[in-house]
Amino acid sequence: MSKDALNLAQMQDQTLQPEQQSKLKQLVNEENLRKQEESMRKHHQTFLESIRTAGTLFGEGFRAFVTDRDKVTATVAGLTLLAVGVYSAKKATLVAGRFIEARLGKPSLVRETSRITVLEALRHPIQVSRRLLSRPQDALEGVVLSPSLEARVRNIAITTRNIKKNRGLYRNVLTYGPPGTGKTLIAKKLALHSGMDYAIMTGGDVAPMGREGVTAMHKLFDWANTSRRGLLLFVDEVDAFLRKRASEKISEDLRAIQHTFLNHTRQRSNKFMLVLARCHPEQFDWAINACIDVMVHFDLPQLEERERLVRMYLDKYVLTPATEGKRHLKLAQFDYGRKCLEIARLTEGMSGRKITQLAVSWQAMAYASKDGVLTEAMMDACVQDFVQQYQQMMSWLKGEGPGPEEEQPSS
C-alpha cells in the first residue's frame, strides 16, 4: 500500500465502520513489517559481501607475504628485536631500581647513620656542607676510659685511619662488657676519627623479620659496599641473631640469616668494617670467630673514671648552661671538686650511662625550683634518691635474672 493511500485511509478512518477500521490497521502493520524484513535482508547481504571481500584481500596478502622471503625475515627480526627490547627494559628497570635503592635508601635494619643521602643533601644543603668540610675528631674526645683501655682504643683508631688512607682491608672488632660502658660511643668516635661513615643496627631487629631477614641482610651489605668514605657498621646485641646454631631454639629462618651474615663478613673488605657489641660473647656461634680480628673488653668505671665522668657531665648539663645565661638555670657556690669526688664514691658500680642520667636529673631539679638555682643540698638529695633506685634495680636483677638494665643497648 502506497504512502498516499495510507494517508487517505487514515483520513477516512473516522467515517468507516469498526470492522473496516480494524482491517485497515492490519493492512498497515503488514506493510510496515514487510519493509523491515526487506531492509534487514539487504543489510545482511551487504555484511556478508564485506566479509568475503576482506577474506579475499587477507588471503591474497598473506599468500604474498609468505611467498616473499625478505618480508618474512624482516618481520621475524623486528619481532625478535621488540621482544629483546621489552625484556632488556624490564631488566634495566630492576637493576636501576636496585642501584638507586642501594645508593639513596637507608636499609631497614639501620637505626642511625652519619652517611649523607642525596635526599638529605637536597633538603639541608648547608648542614651537609658543614659535615663534609668538618675535620676528623679525636677518637677519645668526650670519652672517659681507664688508661689501659684508652691506649687500646687509641691504637685501634690510628690503625683504622691509616688503613682508610692506604685503602687497605679493615679489621673487625668485638667489644664486650656491661651495658652503658661506652661501646656505641667509641664506635661513633672511631668512625669520625677515621673519616668514615657509621651505621648502627641492633641484633634484636633481625630475628623478628623471619624470611624477610635474609633479603634485609643482603640489602644492608649492598648498601655498605657503596660507601665511598668507608662504613663502620656497629651491630649491638649481635648475639640476638648470632646465637649458637646448635641450639634447638634457632629457627630455620634465623639459620638462613646467620648464614647470609657470615657469607658477607667472612672476607675482609676495604668498603666497611664491623664493630660488634654484646655483654656475653660466650653465647656467640663459633663461626663468628672467623670474622673477628680484635677483641676489646669494656668494664665499669673505677673511682678515678667516675670522678672524671661526674665532673664532665656536671659541666655539660649544669655549669655551661648556667654560665651562658640563655637558660633559667644557676648553680650555687660550693666546693665543686670535693662534691664530685664524694658523688664518685657514692656511685660505685654504676656505668657511664647511669652517671649521665644523674647529671640530667640535677638539671631537671634546678628547672623545677622557683629561682632555678641548683644548691648542694638539692644535689645530695638527688644523689641519695638515685642511689636507692639503682640498688633496688640491682636487687631485682639478682633475684629474677636479666632485667631492665640487661636489655638496654650498649653505649
Buried (B, 14 or more C-beta within 10 A) or exposed (E): EEEEEBEEBEEEEEEEEEEEBEEBEEEEEEBEEEEEEEEEEEEEEEEEEEEEEEEEEEEEEEEEEEEEEEEEEEEEEEEEEEEEEEEEEEEEEEEEEEEEBBEEEBBBBBBEBBBBBEEBBEEEEEEBEEEEEEEEBEBBEEBBBBEEBBEBBBEBBEBBBEBBEEEEEBBBBBBBBBBBBBBBBBBBBBBBBBBBBBBBBBBBBBBEBBEEBBEBBBBBBBBBBBBEBBBBBBBBBBBBBBBBEEEEEBEEBBEBBBBBBBEBBEEBBBBBBBBBBBBEBEBBBEBBEEBBBBEBEBBBBEEEBBBBBBBBBBBBBBBEBBEEEEEEBBBEEEEBEEBBBBBBEBBEEBBBBBBBBBBBBBBEBBEEBEEBBBBBEBBBEBBEEBBEEBEEBBEEBEEEEEBEBEEEBBB
